[in-house]
Amino acid sequence: MVKSKILLVDDEVKICQLISMFLISQGFLVQTASDGKLALIRACEFEPDCILLDVRMPHGGLGLLSSLRKKLPHSIVIMLSAFIETGQVSDFINKGAYACMEKPVNFDDLLQRIRQALKL
């Protein structure tokens, strides 16, 4: 069975470590990036099935989402944010995100959302 690939983009090291360890334990291949510029490079090289994208980080947000959608139109993007502002979720969905989840994420909810998005 081919493992699904996930790119986790977040500038908070501890969050990356925790989510990565969890996803790896669930059978996913995981790579991380700490800013938008590195995320674009890693995404093009790794060709992830799913991208977990922090909203507030260097070179992140809607601009990065738009760039990822252009370069990797088949990758599912799930936005993560500790601070979701009114109207922000609809902006992300309209720009091509599959979903938007609040941080700190509940691992079971995150896993369910990923499996749902990837039809696993």
PyMOL commands that set and color helices and strands:
alter all, ss='L'
color gray80, all
select helices_A, chain A and resi 13-25+36-46+61-71+88-94+107-118
alter helices_A, ss='H'
color red, helices_A
select strands_A, chain A and resi 5-9+29-33+50-54+76-81+99-102
alter strands_A, ss='S'
color yellow, strands_A
deselect
rebuild
show_as cartoon
